[in-house]
Amino acid sequence: MPGAARTNRRIATVLFGAAFLLSACTGGSSATPVSIPPDATASAIPPAAGTPKPATPSQTPVAAATFPLTLTDDEGTAVVLKAAPQKIVSLTPATTEILYAIGAGDRTVGKVEDFTPYPPEADKLPIVAKFGSVDVEQIVSLGADLVIAGGNGFNPPEAITQLRTAGIPVVVTYATDVEGVLKDIELVGDAVGEGPAARDLTASMQAGLDRVAAATKGLPAPKTFYELDATKEIYGPAKDSFIAQMIGLAGGTPITTEDPAVFAIPLEKLVAADPEIIVLGDAVGGTTPAIVAGRAGWDTMTAVKDGAIRPADDTVISRPGPRLVQGLQALAVAIHPELAAMFPQPTPTASPAASGSAAP
C-alpha cells in the first residue's frame, strides 16, 4: 500500500516521531503509543482552544559552549561531548535545517532521507537513514563524532543504542510544542558549539511568532480542521498535538480527534464538529479544494458550503525547525486570508503526486 506508507512517513514527520504507528497493512483507525523516557524539557502543551501564550526560548546566557561538555537530551540522557563535533550526522529533516541555519552545515556529513529537502546545500550529503531505519555501519564509516536523532520512535531506539555502543554520542530531540522547538534549536546549537548562533535564531523566531500572535489577537477564531490525509481514513490533529497548538497560535480553534494518541477521525465526528475552515496539509500530495468538496458526506460542513477549503505548505507548518515562523504565517493566512498582505506567501509549486494521494 504505497499510499498508506507515504501517510505513515508524513504524519510521523509532522509530529517528529509522534507517539503512534499507523498500520500500512490493516489501515487501523487508532494508534499505538510508543513508550519513551520522560521528556527532559518538562514542557507543557498549552490548551489548543482560545489564545495560547506565545512560546519563549530558554534564558541560557548567549555564550559559546566549552568542551568537554555534558548535555541532557529530550529523553533525559546525559550526553558527553569530549570536543566540538567535526563530523555531524542528522537523523531528522528539522535537524538538517537547524545545522545549516546556525552555521554547522559544513560539518554535517550525513542526513536522513527527506521527501521535501531543505536547504538545497544539503542535497550533496549522503543519506544514512530513512523513515524507520538507520544505517549504523555507514554512520560509523563516516567517522561521525555526533549524531542528532529524533525521539519517540522517529528513529529506531535500537539504532540509537547501537550508535552509542559504538562510542558515538547521540543527542535525541523531540519537540512536543512550539516552546520545545526553540529549546531544541538551542540544544543542537550547544551540542555543535554554535550556541550564540542558535540563540540569535530563536530570538528572531520568537519575534516572528510574537508578530503573528499580535496580528491574530482579537480576530474571530473559526473552527479549523487541518487535514493530514484522507486517502482512506481521515487523519487530523490529535488532542494537544503540535499541529493543534499551531492552529491556536495562528488564530483558529482546532478540531482534533479528542485523543492524544489517535490521529484518525470518523467522518460523522468531523461533520458534527462542523469546521468553518479546512486547511489542506495534504495539498502537497495533490489534494485540492475541489476534491474535498466532491467527497460524499462533506457537503453539509460549513467550510465546504462556504468554499473555505485552503491548501497550505505542510512542510513549513509541521517541521519543527528554523522555518516554523514561515509555517505559522502560512497557517494564519489560511485561517485569516485578510492577513495575506501582512504575511505574503510564495506561489505554490505543482505537486508531482497523483491527485488525492497522500504526501510523503
C-alpha positions as CSV (number, residue, x, y, z in Angstrom):
1,M,0.0,0.0,0.0
2,P,2.2,2.8,-1.2
3,G,-0.3,5.5,-0.2
4,A,-0.5,4.2,3.3
5,A,3.3,4.1,3.5
6,R,3.5,7.7,2.4
7,T,0.9,8.6,5.0
8,N,3.0,6.8,7.7
9,R,6.1,8.8,6.8
10,R,4.4,12.1,6.5
11,I,2.3,12.0,9.7
12,A,5.2,10.7,11.8
13,T,7.4,13.5,10.4
14,V,4.7,16.1,11.2
15,L,4.9,15.1,14.9
16,F,8.6,14.5,14.8
17,G,8.2,10.9,15.7
18,A,4.7,11.1,17.2
19,A,3.6,8.5,19.7
20,F,1.7,6.3,17.3
21,L,2.3,3.9,14.4
22,L,-0.2,3.8,11.6
23,S,-0.7,0.3,10.2
24,A,0.0,0.2,6.5
25,C,-1.5,-3.3,6.3
26,T,-4.7,-3.0,8.3
27,G,-5.4,0.7,8.0
28,G,-6.5,0.7,11.7
29,S,-8.2,3.8,12.9
30,S,-6.3,4.0,16.2
31,A,-2.6,4.5,17.0
32,T,-0.2,2.6,19.2
33,P,1.6,4.8,21.7
34,V,5.4,4.3,21.9
35,S,6.9,4.3,25.4
36,I,9.8,6.7,25.8
37,P,11.6,8.1,28.9
38,P,10.1,11.3,30.3
39,D,10.6,14.5,28.3
40,A,13.5,16.2,30.0
41,T,12.2,19.6,28.9
42,A,9.1,19.1,31.1
43,S,7.3,21.2,28.6
44,A,3.5,21.5,28.8
45,I,1.4,22.0,25.7
46,P,-0.9,24.9,26.3
47,P,-4.6,24.5,25.7
48,A,-5.3,24.5,21.9
49,A,-8.5,26.4,22.1
50,G,-8.6,30.1,22.8
51,T,-5.5,32.2,22.7
52,P,-2.3,30.2,23.5
53,K,0.5,32.0,25.2
54,P,3.4,32.6,22.7
55,A,6.4,30.4,23.3
56,T,9.6,31.7,24.9
57,P,13.1,30.4,24.3
58,S,15.3,29.5,27.2
59,Q,17.1,32.2,29.0
60,T,20.5,30.5,28.9
61,P,23.3,33.1,28.5
62,V,24.4,33.7,24.9
63,A,27.9,32.2,25.1
64,A,29.7,29.5,23.2
65,A,29.9,26.2,24.9
66,T,33.2,25.0,26.2
67,F,34.3,21.4,25.7
68,P,34.3,18.8,27.2
69,L,30.5,19.3,27.6
70,T,27.7,17.3,29.1
71,L,24.2,17.9,27.8
72,T,20.8,16.4,28.8
73,D,18.8,15.5,25.7
74,D,15.0,15.3,25.4
75,E,14.9,11.7,26.6
76,G,16.7,12.6,29.8
77,T,20.0,11.1,28.7
78,A,23.3,12.8,29.7
79,V,25.4,13.0,26.6
80,V,29.1,13.7,27.0
81,L,30.9,15.5,24.2
82,K,34.7,15.5,24.6
83,A,35.3,18.1,21.9
84,A,33.4,20.3,19.4
85,P,32.0,17.8,16.8
86,Q,33.5,18.0,13.3
87,K,31.5,15.2,11.6
88,I,27.8,15.5,12.5
89,V,25.0,13.3,11.3
90,S,21.4,14.5,11.2
91,L,18.7,11.9,11.5
92,T,15.7,14.3,11.2
93,P,14.8,16.8,8.5
94,A,14.4,19.5,11.0
95,T,17.9,18.9,12.5
96,T,19.4,19.2,9.0
97,E,17.8,22.6,8.6
98,I,18.9,23.7,12.0
99,L,22.5,22.7,11.4
100,Y,22.7,24.7,8.2
101,A,20.8,27.7,9.8
102,I,23.3,28.0,12.7
103,G,26.5,27.6,10.6
104,A,27.3,23.9,11.1
105,G,26.3,22.7,7.7
106,D,29.9,22.4,6.6
107,R,30.5,19.9,9.4
108,T,27.4,17.8,8.6
109,V,28.5,14.6,6.8
110,G,25.2,12.6,6.6
111,K,21.5,13.1,6.8
112,V,18.1,11.3,6.9
113,E,16.1,11.0,3.6
114,D,13.8,14.0,3.1
115,F,11.0,14.0,0.6
116,T,10.9,17.8,0.8
117,P,14.6,18.5,1.1
118,Y,15.9,21.8,2.5
119,P,18.2,23.6,2.3
120,P,19.5,22.9,-1.2
121,E,23.1,22.8,0.0
122,A,22.2,19.7,2.0
123,D,21.4,17.7,-1.2
124,K,25.0,16.6,-1.6
125,L,25.1,14.8,1.8
126,P,24.9,11.0,1.8
127,I,21.6,9.6,3.0
128,V,22.3,7.4,6.1
129,A,18.7,6.9,7.3
130,K,15.2,6.5,6.1
131,F,11.9,6.5,7.9
132,G,12.1,3.7,10.4
133,S,15.7,2.6,9.6
134,V,19.2,3.8,10.2
135,D,22.4,2.6,8.5
136,V,24.6,2.4,11.6
137,E,27.6,0.9,9.7
138,Q,27.5,3.8,7.2
139,I,27.4,6.4,10.0
140,V,30.4,4.7,11.7
141,S,32.3,4.6,8.4
142,L,31.8,8.3,8.0
143,G,33.7,8.9,11.3
144,A,30.8,10.7,12.9
145,D,31.5,12.2,16.2
146,L,28.0,13.4,16.9
147,V,24.6,12.1,15.8
148,I,21.4,14.1,16.4
149,A,18.3,11.8,16.3
150,G,14.6,12.1,16.6
151,G,12.9,10.7,19.7
152,N,9.6,8.9,20.4
153,G,10.2,6.4,17.6
154,F,11.1,8.7,14.8
155,N,14.5,6.8,14.6
156,P,14.5,3.2,15.9
157,P,15.7,3.2,19.6
158,E,17.8,0.1,18.9
159,A,19.8,2.0,16.3
160,I,20.5,4.8,18.8
161,T,21.7,2.2,21.2
162,Q,24.0,0.6,18.6
163,L,25.5,4.0,17.8
164,R,26.2,4.8,21.5
165,T,27.7,1.3,21.9
166,A,30.0,2.1,19.0
167,G,31.2,5.1,21.0
168,I,29.3,7.8,19.0
169,P,27.5,10.4,21.2
170,V,23.8,10.7,20.2
171,V,21.6,13.6,21.2
172,V,17.9,12.8,20.9
173,T,15.5,15.6,20.3
174,Y,11.7,15.5,20.4
175,A,9.8,18.8,20.5
176,T,6.2,18.4,21.6
177,D,5.3,22.0,21.3
178,V,6.5,25.3,19.9
179,E,8.5,26.1,23.0
180,G,10.2,22.8,22.7
181,V,11.2,23.6,19.1
182,L,13.0,26.7,20.3
183,K,14.7,24.8,23.1
184,D,15.8,22.0,20.8
185,I,17.4,24.5,18.4
186,E,19.4,25.8,21.3
187,L,20.2,22.3,22.4
188,V,21.5,21.4,19.0
189,G,23.5,24.7,18.9
190,D,25.2,23.9,22.2
191,A,26.0,20.4,21.1
192,V,27.8,21.6,18.0
193,G,29.5,24.6,19.6
194,E,27.2,27.1,17.9
195,G,25.2,28.3,20.9
196,P,25.3,32.0,20.2
197,A,24.1,31.5,16.6
198,A,21.3,29.2,17.8
199,R,20.1,31.8,20.3
200,D,20.2,34.5,17.7
201,L,18.0,32.3,15.6
202,T,15.5,31.5,18.4
203,A,15.3,35.2,19.3
204,S,14.5,36.1,15.7
205,M,11.9,33.3,15.6
206,Q,10.3,34.5,18.8
207,A,9.9,37.9,17.3
208,G,8.2,36.4,14.3
209,L,5.9,34.3,16.5
210,D,5.0,37.3,18.5
211,R,4.2,39.2,15.3
212,V,1.8,36.5,14.2
213,A,0.2,36.4,17.7
214,A,-0.3,40.2,17.6
215,A,-1.8,40.0,14.1
216,T,-4.4,37.4,15.1
217,K,-5.2,38.9,18.5
218,G,-8.8,39.9,18.7
219,L,-9.8,38.2,15.4
220,P,-12.5,35.5,15.4
221,A,-11.2,32.0,16.0
222,P,-13.0,29.9,13.4
223,K,-13.3,26.1,14.0
224,T,-10.4,24.8,11.9
225,F,-9.7,21.2,10.7
226,Y,-6.2,20.6,9.5
227,E,-6.3,17.6,7.1
228,L,-3.2,15.4,7.2
229,D,-4.5,12.8,4.9
230,A,-7.9,11.4,3.7
231,T,-6.8,8.8,1.2
232,K,-8.6,6.0,3.1
233,E,-9.4,7.3,6.6
234,I,-9.4,10.9,7.7
235,Y,-6.4,12.0,9.6
236,G,-6.1,15.2,11.5
237,P,-4.5,16.7,14.7
238,A,-4.7,14.7,17.9
239,K,-5.7,16.4,21.1
240,D,-2.9,18.6,22.4
241,S,-0.6,17.9,19.4
242,F,1.9,20.2,17.9
243,I,-0.4,21.0,14.9
244,A,-3.3,21.7,17.2
245,Q,-1.2,24.2,19.1
246,M,0.0,25.8,15.8
247,I,-3.7,26.3,14.8
248,G,-4.4,28.0,18.1
249,L,-1.3,30.3,17.6
250,A,-2.5,31.1,14.1
251,G,-5.9,32.3,15.2
252,G,-8.1,29.3,14.9
253,T,-9.9,26.9,17.1
254,P,-8.6,23.4,16.3
255,I,-10.8,20.5,15.6
256,T,-9.0,17.4,17.0
257,T,-9.6,13.7,17.5
258,E,-10.0,14.4,21.2
259,D,-7.4,11.7,22.0
260,P,-3.7,12.5,22.3
261,A,-2.8,9.1,20.8
262,V,-5.2,8.9,17.9
263,F,-5.0,10.8,14.6
264,A,-7.9,9.3,12.7
265,I,-11.3,11.0,13.0
266,P,-14.5,9.4,11.8
267,L,-16.4,11.3,9.2
268,E,-19.5,11.6,11.4
269,K,-17.5,13.2,14.2
270,L,-15.9,15.7,11.8
271,V,-19.4,16.5,10.4
272,A,-20.7,17.0,13.9
273,A,-17.7,19.3,14.7
274,D,-18.7,21.3,11.5
275,P,-15.4,23.0,10.6
276,E,-15.6,26.6,9.4
277,I,-12.2,26.3,7.8
278,I,-10.5,23.2,6.3
279,V,-6.7,23.6,5.8
280,L,-5.2,21.0,3.4
281,G,-1.9,19.9,4.8
282,D,-2.0,17.1,2.2
283,A,-2.2,19.6,-0.7
284,V,1.5,18.6,-1.4
285,G,0.1,15.2,-2.3
286,G,-2.4,16.6,-4.8
287,T,-5.4,17.1,-2.7
288,T,-7.4,20.1,-3.9
289,P,-10.4,22.0,-2.6
290,A,-12.4,20.6,-5.5
291,I,-11.6,17.0,-4.4
292,V,-12.7,17.8,-0.9
293,A,-15.9,19.5,-2.0
294,G,-16.8,16.4,-4.0
295,R,-16.4,13.9,-1.2
296,A,-19.6,12.1,-0.2
297,G,-21.0,13.4,3.1
298,W,-18.8,16.5,3.3
299,D,-21.2,18.9,1.7
300,T,-23.0,19.7,4.9
301,M,-19.9,21.2,6.6
302,T,-19.8,25.0,6.8
303,A,-16.3,25.1,5.3
304,V,-17.4,23.2,2.2
305,K,-20.6,25.2,1.8
306,D,-18.6,28.5,2.1
307,G,-15.7,27.4,-0.1
308,A,-13.3,27.9,2.8
309,I,-11.0,25.0,1.9
310,R,-7.5,26.2,1.7
311,P,-4.2,24.4,0.7
312,A,-1.1,25.1,2.8
313,D,2.5,24.2,2.8
314,D,2.6,21.4,5.3
315,T,6.4,21.1,5.4
316,V,7.0,24.6,6.9
317,I,3.9,24.3,9.1
318,S,4.7,20.9,10.6
319,R,8.5,20.8,10.6
320,P,10.0,21.8,14.0
321,G,12.9,23.8,12.7
322,P,14.0,27.3,11.6
323,R,11.1,27.9,9.1
324,L,8.5,27.4,11.8
325,V,7.6,31.2,11.7
326,Q,7.1,30.9,8.0
327,G,4.8,28.0,8.6
328,L,2.8,29.8,11.3
329,Q,2.4,32.8,8.9
330,A,1.1,30.4,6.2
331,L,-1.3,28.8,8.6
332,A,-2.5,32.2,9.8
333,V,-3.2,33.3,6.3
334,A,-5.0,30.1,5.5
335,I,-7.3,30.7,8.5
336,H,-7.5,34.5,8.1
337,P,-7.0,35.4,4.4
338,E,-7.2,39.1,5.3
339,L,-3.7,38.8,6.7
340,A,-2.2,38.0,3.3
341,A,-0.9,41.5,2.8
342,M,1.0,41.3,6.1
343,F,2.3,37.8,5.5
344,P,2.8,37.4,1.7
345,Q,3.0,33.7,0.7
346,P,5.2,32.2,-2.1
347,T,3.5,31.0,-5.2
348,P,2.8,27.2,-4.7
349,T,4.5,24.8,-7.0
350,A,2.7,22.0,-8.7
351,S,2.9,18.6,-7.0
352,P,4.1,15.6,-9.0
353,A,2.0,13.4,-6.8
354,A,-1.2,11.9,-8.2
355,S,-4.3,13.8,-7.3
356,G,-5.7,12.8,-4.0
357,S,-2.7,10.8,-3.0
358,A,-1.0,11.1,0.4
359,A,2.1,13.2,0.7
360,P,5.3,11.6,1.8
